[in-house]
Amino acid sequence: MNPLLEQNNYLYVPGFLTPGEADTLAQAFFIAQRDGKLELDSQCPTSPAIYNLLPCVKTLVDKVPEVDRLCGEGVLPTYTYGRIYTHGEVLERHRDRDACEVSLTVTLQKDMVDWPIWVQKPNGKEVSISLNVGDAVMYLGCQTDHWREPYKGNMQTQVFLHYVMVNGSRNYAYFDKLR
């Protein structure tokens, strides 16, 4: 595994998507929302979300070689999830299920309000990471706490790209088979 990822439980990845790629995915979310395909979930009850939006799945698969390189070992894709976050939303401190061994949160669209993601490092220190459009944070979702404080802006669109390590104990979850 990449030593920095292992030491910190996360990697900041500026420019993971180009602004054009991020906008294309954000527009796909807005179209899906218009078409009634987004739903609310219990984790963020005021923010519409969608599992495996097809353009995001394509990105999930296309990015495997880059995620391999960043992670320092081979990964297998599991699933995508995305939300259009709304004012006041909170992402409670949590750890993820097995299909999220290596995860990336990518900012697709945002207003001018900064809304960092928080990650706990192995030494217990809590760090906040701010993202611009197209930036990502890769984190070890099953072994580190991560969260977001109340959102003070109006709207921010994020996609989560989830993977498992080819040779890891969670590799049975590739393509989210046991969802």
Sequence and secondary structure as in RCSB ss.txt:
>XXXX:A:sequence
MNPLLEQNNYLYVPGFLTPGEADTLAQAFFIAQRDGKLELDSQCPTSPAIYNLLPCVKTLVDKVPEVDRLCGEGV
LPTYTYGRIYTHGEVLERHRDRDACEVSLTVTLQKDMVDWPIWVQKPNGKEVSISLNVGDAVMYLGCQTDHWREP
YKGNMQTQVFLHYVMVNGSRNYAYFDKLR
>XXXX:A:secstr
  HHHHHHSEEEETTSS HHHHHHHHHHHHHHHHTT  B  SSSTTS EEE  HHHHHHHHHTHHHHHHHHTS E
EEEEEEEEEEETT  EEEE   GGGSEEEEEEEEE SS   EEEE TTS EEEE   TT EEEE TTTS EEE  
  SSEEEEEEEEEEETTSTTGGGGGGTT 
